[in-house]
Amino acid sequence: MLDGWCDAPEHELYNQYVRLPFGDSHEQLWRADDVYDLLVVLGYNDDPVVAGAGSCIFMHVARENYAPTEGCVALAQDDLLALLAAIEASTKIVIPAP
């Protein structure tokens, strides 16, 4: 079985972890390009979940050329590892609106 994240606004598991195979729209949390080797769920639109307000927002490893993501936060692997070592359970990551 593989891990996934539901991004189907009409599904009761919208913006939540799911096990694959999964019948509705979802993000597969395994990628051949290694950007999901380290993945942090940022906790956006999760308390409460509002259908259509955004899902699958993660912090993960950046591509070598820092190519844009589809709404996630991406850091070089060494920087992401350093950040993860420095934060605590109570740490909040705030991303200001553009």
Backbone as JSON Lines, residues from 0, in Angstrom:
{"i":0,"aa":"M","n":[0.83,-1.18,0.0],"ca":[0.0,0.0,0.0],"c":[0.88,1.25,0.0]}
{"i":1,"aa":"L","n":[0.35,2.28,-0.6],"ca":[1.05,3.55,-0.66],"c":[0.28,4.61,0.11]}
{"i":2,"aa":"D","n":[0.98,5.69,0.41],"ca":[0.37,6.81,1.12],"c":[-0.1,7.87,0.13]}
{"i":3,"aa":"G","n":[-1.18,8.54,0.49],"ca":[-1.71,9.61,-0.36],"c":[-2.35,10.7,0.48]}
{"i":4,"aa":"W","n":[-2.8,11.76,-0.21],"ca":[-3.47,12.88,0.45],"c":[-4.65,13.26,-0.43]}
{"i":5,"aa":"C","n":[-5.85,13.21,0.11],"ca":[-7.07,13.46,-0.66],"c":[-7.17,14.95,-1.02]}
{"i":6,"aa":"D","n":[-7.33,15.24,-2.32],"ca":[-7.54,16.62,-2.75],"c":[-8.86,16.78,-3.5]}
{"i":7,"aa":"A","n":[-9.81,15.87,-3.24],"ca":[-11.14,15.92,-3.85],"c":[-12.09,16.65,-2.91]}
{"i":8,"aa":"P","n":[-12.44,17.93,-3.2],"ca":[-13.25,18.73,-2.28],"c":[-14.58,18.09,-1.89]}
{"i":9,"aa":"E","n":[-15.13,17.28,-2.75],"ca":[-16.43,16.68,-2.48],"c":[-16.33,15.43,-1.59]}
{"i":10,"aa":"H","n":[-15.13,14.94,-1.34],"ca":[-14.96,13.71,-0.56],"c":[-14.87,14.03,0.93]}
{"i":11,"aa":"E","n":[-15.4,13.13,1.77],"ca":[-15.38,13.34,3.22],"c":[-13.97,13.35,3.81]}
{"i":12,"aa":"L","n":[-12.99,12.81,3.08],"ca":[-11.61,12.81,3.54],"c":[-10.76,13.91,2.9]}
{"i":13,"aa":"Y","n":[-11.42,14.92,2.33],"ca":[-10.72,16.04,1.71],"c":[-9.67,16.62,2.66]}
{"i":14,"aa":"N","n":[-8.49,16.85,2.11],"ca":[-7.35,17.42,2.83],"c":[-6.93,16.57,4.02]}
{"i":15,"aa":"Q","n":[-6.95,15.24,3.82],"ca":[-6.52,14.32,4.84],"c":[-5.7,13.19,4.22]}
{"i":16,"aa":"Y","n":[-4.92,12.56,5.07],"ca":[-4.12,11.39,4.68],"c":[-5.05,10.26,4.27]}
{"i":17,"aa":"V","n":[-4.68,9.56,3.2],"ca":[-5.42,8.37,2.75],"c":[-4.43,7.3,2.34]}
{"i":18,"aa":"R","n":[-4.89,6.07,2.37],"ca":[-4.09,4.95,1.88],"c":[-4.47,4.7,0.42]}
{"i":19,"aa":"L","n":[-3.49,4.41,-0.41],"ca":[-3.73,4.12,-1.82],"c":[-3.75,2.6,-2.01]}
{"i":20,"aa":"P","n":[-4.56,2.11,-2.96],"ca":[-5.32,2.88,-3.93],"c":[-6.51,3.61,-3.29]}
{"i":21,"aa":"F","n":[-6.83,4.76,-3.87],"ca":[-7.91,5.62,-3.41],"c":[-8.68,6.07,-4.63]}
{"i":22,"aa":"G","n":[-9.99,5.93,-4.61],"ca":[-10.81,6.14,-5.79],"c":[-11.0,7.57,-6.24]}
{"i":23,"aa":"D","n":[-10.86,8.53,-5.34],"ca":[-11.07,9.93,-5.7],"c":[-9.72,10.62,-5.95]}
{"i":24,"aa":"S","n":[-9.79,11.88,-6.33],"ca":[-8.58,12.65,-6.62],"c":[-7.68,12.72,-5.39]}
{"i":25,"aa":"H","n":[-6.36,12.56,-5.61],"ca":[-5.43,12.54,-4.5],"c":[-4.01,12.84,-4.99]}
{"i":26,"aa":"E","n":[-3.18,13.21,-4.05],"ca":[-1.74,13.38,-4.29],"c":[-1.06,12.12,-3.79]}
{"i":27,"aa":"Q","n":[-0.24,11.5,-4.62],"ca":[0.53,10.34,-4.2],"c":[1.76,10.82,-3.45]}
{"i":28,"aa":"L","n":[2.0,10.29,-2.26],"ca":[3.09,10.79,-1.42],"c":[4.39,10.01,-1.62]}
{"i":29,"aa":"W","n":[4.54,9.42,-2.78],"ca":[5.81,8.84,-3.21],"c":[6.06,9.36,-4.61]}
{"i":30,"aa":"R","n":[7.26,9.89,-4.82],"ca":[7.59,10.44,-6.14],"c":[8.97,9.95,-6.55]}
{"i":31,"aa":"A","n":[9.12,9.69,-7.82],"ca":[10.41,9.24,-8.35],"c":[11.47,10.33,-8.31]}
{"i":32,"aa":"D","n":[11.05,11.61,-8.25],"ca":[12.03,12.71,-8.25],"c":[12.58,13.04,-6.87]}
{"i":33,"aa":"D","n":[12.21,12.29,-5.85],"ca":[12.75,12.4,-4.48],"c":[12.32,13.65,-3.71]}
{"i":34,"aa":"V","n":[11.49,14.52,-4.26],"ca":[11.13,15.73,-3.53],"c":[10.27,15.45,-2.3]}
{"i":35,"aa":"Y","n":[9.63,14.29,-2.24],"ca":[8.83,13.93,-1.07],"c":[9.59,12.98,-0.14]}
{"i":36,"aa":"D","n":[10.91,12.85,-0.3],"ca":[11.68,12.01,0.62],"c":[11.57,12.51,2.05]}
{"i":37,"aa":"L","n":[11.49,13.82,2.23],"ca":[11.19,14.46,3.51],"c":[9.96,15.32,3.28]}
{"i":38,"aa":"L","n":[8.93,15.09,4.05],"ca":[7.67,15.79,3.81],"c":[7.03,16.16,5.14]}
{"i":39,"aa":"V","n":[6.65,17.42,5.27],"ca":[5.99,17.93,6.47],"c":[4.62,18.46,6.08]}
{"i":40,"aa":"V","n":[3.59,17.98,6.72],"ca":[2.24,18.5,6.49],"c":[2.15,19.83,7.25]}
{"i":41,"aa":"L","n":[1.83,20.9,6.53],"ca":[1.85,22.23,7.14],"c":[0.6,22.56,7.94]}
{"i":42,"aa":"G","n":[-0.42,21.77,7.87],"ca":[-1.6,22.02,8.69],"c":[-2.46,23.15,8.19]}
{"i":43,"aa":"Y","n":[-2.51,23.33,6.89],"ca":[-3.35,24.37,6.28],"c":[-4.75,23.81,6.02]}
{"i":44,"aa":"N","n":[-5.77,24.57,6.32],"ca":[-7.16,24.2,6.08],"c":[-7.49,22.84,6.71]}
{"i":45,"aa":"D","n":[-7.13,22.69,7.98],"ca":[-7.37,21.39,8.61],"c":[-8.15,21.44,9.92]}
{"i":46,"aa":"D","n":[-8.53,22.65,10.37],"ca":[-9.22,22.72,11.65],"c":[-10.18,23.9,11.69]}
{"i":47,"aa":"P","n":[-11.34,23.8,11.09],"ca":[-11.88,22.65,10.38],"c":[-11.48,22.66,8.91]}
{"i":48,"aa":"V","n":[-11.64,21.52,8.27],"ca":[-11.42,21.43,6.83],"c":[-12.59,22.09,6.12]}
{"i":49,"aa":"V","n":[-12.28,22.97,5.16],"ca":[-13.31,23.64,4.36],"c":[-13.14,23.18,2.92]}
{"i":50,"aa":"A","n":[-14.13,22.51,2.39],"ca":[-14.06,21.98,1.03],"c":[-13.72,23.08,0.04]}
{"i":51,"aa":"G","n":[-12.7,22.82,-0.79],"ca":[-12.31,23.75,-1.83],"c":[-11.37,24.86,-1.39]}
{"i":52,"aa":"A","n":[-11.02,24.92,-0.11],"ca":[-10.18,26.01,0.39],"c":[-8.68,25.7,0.32]}
{"i":53,"aa":"G","n":[-8.33,24.57,-0.25],"ca":[-6.92,24.23,-0.41],"c":[-6.55,22.96,0.33]}
{"i":54,"aa":"S","n":[-5.7,22.17,-0.31],"ca":[-5.27,20.92,0.3],"c":[-3.87,20.58,-0.19]}
{"i":55,"aa":"C","n":[-3.3,19.57,0.43],"ca":[-1.99,19.04,0.02],"c":[-0.9,20.1,0.07]}
{"i":56,"aa":"I","n":[-0.87,20.9,1.11],"ca":[0.18,21.91,1.23],"c":[1.23,21.37,2.2]}
{"i":57,"aa":"F","n":[2.4,21.1,1.64],"ca":[3.48,20.46,2.38],"c":[4.74,21.31,2.33]}
{"i":58,"aa":"M","n":[5.66,21.01,3.21],"ca":[7.03,21.49,3.11],"c":[7.84,20.25,2.73]}
{"i":59,"aa":"H","n":[8.63,20.38,1.67],"ca":[9.35,19.21,1.17],"c":[10.67,19.63,0.53]}
{"i":60,"aa":"V","n":[11.41,18.66,0.04],"ca":[12.71,18.9,-0.59],"c":[12.5,19.61,-1.92]}
{"i":61,"aa":"A","n":[13.3,20.64,-2.16],"ca":[13.23,21.39,-3.42],"c":[13.94,20.63,-4.53]}
{"i":62,"aa":"R","n":[13.48,20.86,-5.74],"ca":[14.22,20.34,-6.9],"c":[15.54,21.09,-6.97]}
{"i":63,"aa":"E","n":[16.5,20.51,-7.65],"ca":[17.84,21.09,-7.72],"c":[17.83,22.53,-8.21]}
{"i":64,"aa":"N","n":[16.95,22.85,-9.13],"ca":[16.91,24.2,-9.7],"c":[15.85,25.09,-9.03]}
{"i":65,"aa":"Y","n":[15.29,24.63,-7.91],"ca":[14.23,25.36,-7.19],"c":[13.04,25.68,-8.1]}
{"i":66,"aa":"A","n":[12.7,24.75,-8.97],"ca":[11.53,24.92,-9.82],"c":[10.31,25.13,-8.93]}
{"i":67,"aa":"P","n":[9.33,25.91,-9.39],"ca":[8.15,26.19,-8.57],"c":[7.41,24.91,-8.17]}
{"i":68,"aa":"T","n":[6.75,24.97,-7.02],"ca":[5.9,23.87,-6.58],"c":[4.46,24.21,-6.96]}
{"i":69,"aa":"E","n":[3.54,23.33,-6.6],"ca":[2.12,23.61,-6.85],"c":[1.46,24.12,-5.57]}
{"i":70,"aa":"G","n":[2.16,25.02,-4.87],"ca":[1.6,25.62,-3.67],"c":[2.28,25.2,-2.39]}
{"i":71,"aa":"C","n":[3.32,24.39,-2.47],"ca":[4.04,23.93,-1.29],"c":[5.22,24.85,-0.99]}
{"i":72,"aa":"V","n":[5.9,24.55,0.1],"ca":[7.14,25.22,0.48],"c":[8.26,24.21,0.26]}
{"i":73,"aa":"A","n":[9.29,24.59,-0.49],"ca":[10.37,23.66,-0.8],"c":[11.71,24.25,-0.39]}
{"i":74,"aa":"L","n":[12.51,23.44,0.29],"ca":[13.84,23.84,0.76],"c":[14.86,22.82,0.29]}
{"i":75,"aa":"A","n":[16.11,23.26,0.16],"ca":[17.19,22.32,-0.12],"c":[17.19,21.27,0.99]}
{"i":76,"aa":"Q","n":[17.54,20.04,0.65],"ca":[17.46,18.95,1.62],"c":[18.25,19.25,2.9]}
{"i":77,"aa":"D","n":[19.46,19.78,2.79],"ca":[20.26,20.1,3.98],"c":[19.57,21.16,4.84]}
{"i":78,"aa":"D","n":[18.95,22.16,4.19],"ca":[18.25,23.2,4.94],"c":[17.01,22.64,5.63]}
{"i":79,"aa":"L","n":[16.29,21.77,4.93],"ca":[15.1,21.16,5.52],"c":[15.49,20.29,6.71]}
{"i":80,"aa":"L","n":[16.56,19.53,6.59],"ca":[17.02,18.7,7.71],"c":[17.42,19.58,8.9]}
{"i":81,"aa":"A","n":[18.1,20.68,8.64],"ca":[18.51,21.59,9.72],"c":[17.28,22.2,10.4]}
{"i":82,"aa":"L","n":[16.3,22.6,9.62],"ca":[15.07,23.16,10.18],"c":[14.36,22.13,11.04]}
{"i":83,"aa":"L","n":[14.23,20.92,10.54],"ca":[13.53,19.88,11.29],"c":[14.24,19.55,12.59]}
{"i":84,"aa":"A","n":[15.55,19.63,12.6],"ca":[16.32,19.38,13.82],"c":[16.14,20.51,14.83]}
{"i":85,"aa":"A","n":[15.84,21.7,14.36],"ca":[15.77,22.87,15.24],"c":[14.38,23.14,15.81]}
{"i":86,"aa":"I","n":[13.34,22.67,15.15],"ca":[11.99,23.0,15.61],"c":[11.5,22.04,16.7]}
{"i":87,"aa":"E","n":[10.47,22.48,17.4],"ca":[9.84,21.68,18.45],"c":[8.39,21.45,18.08]}
{"i":88,"aa":"A","n":[7.71,20.62,18.84],"ca":[6.29,20.32,18.56],"c":[5.44,21.57,18.57]}
{"i":89,"aa":"S","n":[5.82,22.57,19.36],"ca":[5.02,23.79,19.45],"c":[5.39,24.84,18.4]}
{"i":90,"aa":"T","n":[6.39,24.56,17.57],"ca":[6.83,25.53,16.56],"c":[5.72,25.76,15.55]}
{"i":91,"aa":"K","n":[5.52,27.02,15.19],"ca":[4.54,27.37,14.15],"c":[5.29,27.95,12.97]}
{"i":92,"aa":"I","n":[4.95,27.49,11.8],"ca":[5.49,28.02,10.56],"c":[4.4,28.88,9.94]}
{"i":93,"aa":"V","n":[4.65,30.15,9.79],"ca":[3.64,31.08,9.27],"c":[4.07,31.51,7.88]}
{"i":94,"aa":"I","n":[3.17,31.35,6.94],"ca":[3.41,31.75,5.56],"c":[2.44,32.88,5.25]}
{"i":95,"aa":"P","n":[2.94,34.11,5.12],"ca":[2.03,35.23,4.88],"c":[1.4,35.15,3.49]}
{"i":96,"aa":"A","n":[0.2,35.64,3.41],"ca":[-0.48,35.7,2.11],"c":[0.24,36.69,1.22]}
{"i":97,"aa":"P","n":[0.26,36.41,-0.1],"ca":[0.95,37.33,-1.02],"c":[0.26,38.67,-1.11]}
